[in-house]
Amino acid sequence: MSDERIWYALMHTPGPEVPAGQSVLEQPGIVEHYKFLKRRDEAGQLVAAGPLLDANGAGMTVLDVESAEEAERLAREDDLSVVAGVLEVTVRPWHVVMARR
């Protein structure tokens, strides 16, 4: 199945508010990230999300939204765990050539 589109990979790492030696998962503010994921899922924009197994506290979320600007806005303003500094995020565009969805 050939299917060309742009999705956005949100690459998450522990933010500046996570004390050294603590897991991002121990932070009360991480619940805001789960709420963000739920909102994106309910809006039909969430493709996938989960932790990266080769980096402690890192994860990736893939969004299917209209533009890089929308992906940046959602990642930096709608995810209150990023706003609070529990997570840092880098948004990367991904040209998807083949996908099941």
TIFI-543670 format. One line per field, with one value per residue (C-alpha): residue number from 1; y, z, x. Coordinates in pm, 1 decimal, padded with zeros to 6 digits. Layout:
N
i = (NUM	...)
py = (Y	...)
pz = (Z	...)
px = (X	...)
end
This chain:
101
i = (1	2	3	4	5	6	7	8	9	10	11	12	13	14	15	16	17	18	19	20	21	22	23	24	25	26	27	28	29	30	31	32	33	34	35	36	37	38	39	40	41	42	43	44	45	46	47	48	49	50	51	52	53	54	55	56	57	58	59	60	61	62	63	64	65	66	67	68	69	70	71	72	73	74	75	76	77	78	79	80	81	82	83	84	85	86	87	88	89	90	91	92	93	94	95	96	97	98	99	100	101)
py = (00000.0	00328.0	00629.4	00958.6	01202.5	01405.8	01304.0	01472.6	01289.3	01451.8	01338.0	01368.0	01372.6	01454.8	01828.0	02069.8	02026.9	01657.5	01629.0	01442.6	01074.8	01073.2	00920.8	01138.7	00884.8	00975.9	01338.0	01441.3	01653.8	01351.1	01296.4	01607.0	01428.3	01138.6	01387.2	01546.9	01205.2	01135.3	01470.7	01405.9	01055.5	01186.8	01446.5	01167.8	01306.5	01046.2	00781.9	00623.1	00702.9	00532.0	00518.9	00462.3	00161.5	00270.0	00601.8	00641.8	00878.5	00934.1	00872.7	00947.4	01058.5	01061.0	01306.2	01333.8	01706.3	01961.4	02152.3	02182.3	02491.3	02298.8	02016.3	02267.9	02448.5	02128.0	01990.7	02309.2	02459.5	02182.7	01935.7	02091.0	01857.0	02038.7	02378.5	02280.3	02155.2	01789.7	01699.2	01866.9	01812.3	01833.0	01819.7	01649.2	01620.1	01267.8	01197.1	00872.6	00675.4	00356.5	00298.1	00071.1	00363.2)
pz = (00000.0	-00107.6	00086.8	00097.3	00380.8	00647.1	01009.9	01299.4	01547.9	01890.6	02053.1	02432.1	02690.7	03062.5	03118.0	03341.0	03629.7	03672.9	03956.6	03880.0	03958.8	03941.0	03672.3	03467.6	03553.3	03924.2	03854.9	03934.7	03617.7	03389.0	03418.7	03202.0	02922.4	02938.6	02924.2	02617.2	02448.2	02530.0	02380.4	02061.6	02037.5	02084.0	01811.1	01574.0	01553.2	01752.7	01540.3	01810.3	02138.9	02382.3	02558.0	02377.5	02532.6	02468.1	02657.9	03014.6	03027.0	02650.6	02433.5	02099.6	01994.8	01629.5	01527.8	01203.1	01184.6	00905.0	00949.2	01125.6	01299.4	01442.1	01556.6	01727.3	01894.0	02024.0	02143.0	02323.7	02441.1	02469.2	02646.4	02992.5	03100.7	02845.4	02962.4	03322.1	03227.9	03313.5	02950.0	02671.8	02313.9	01967.1	01675.1	01359.0	01029.4	00890.1	00525.8	00547.1	00224.6	00347.0	00640.9	00741.7	00846.8)
px = (00000.0	00159.6	00048.2	00237.9	00178.3	00355.7	00325.0	00504.7	00724.9	00735.3	01057.9	01028.7	01308.0	01305.5	01269.1	01457.7	01212.2	01297.4	01551.1	01872.6	01841.1	01460.6	01245.0	01015.8	00745.9	00780.4	00683.5	00324.8	00318.2	00357.2	-00018.2	-00059.5	00126.8	-00119.2	-00408.0	-00245.4	-00223.6	-00588.5	-00696.6	-00498.3	-00646.3	-00999.9	-00931.1	-00822.5	-00466.7	-00271.6	-00101.1	00115.1	00288.0	00518.9	00854.6	01183.2	01349.5	01709.0	01695.6	01568.1	01270.8	01257.6	00954.4	00796.4	00450.5	00343.2	00071.7	-00120.7	-00201.1	-00229.7	00097.8	00429.6	00296.5	00002.6	00230.0	00463.5	00173.5	00019.0	00353.9	00459.7	00129.9	-00131.7	00098.8	00107.9	00389.1	00608.6	00481.7	00571.1	00919.2	00856.7	00923.8	01118.3	01006.5	01154.8	00912.3	01035.1	00845.1	00826.9	00748.6	00555.6	00572.4	00405.0	00172.0	-00113.6	-00331.6)
end
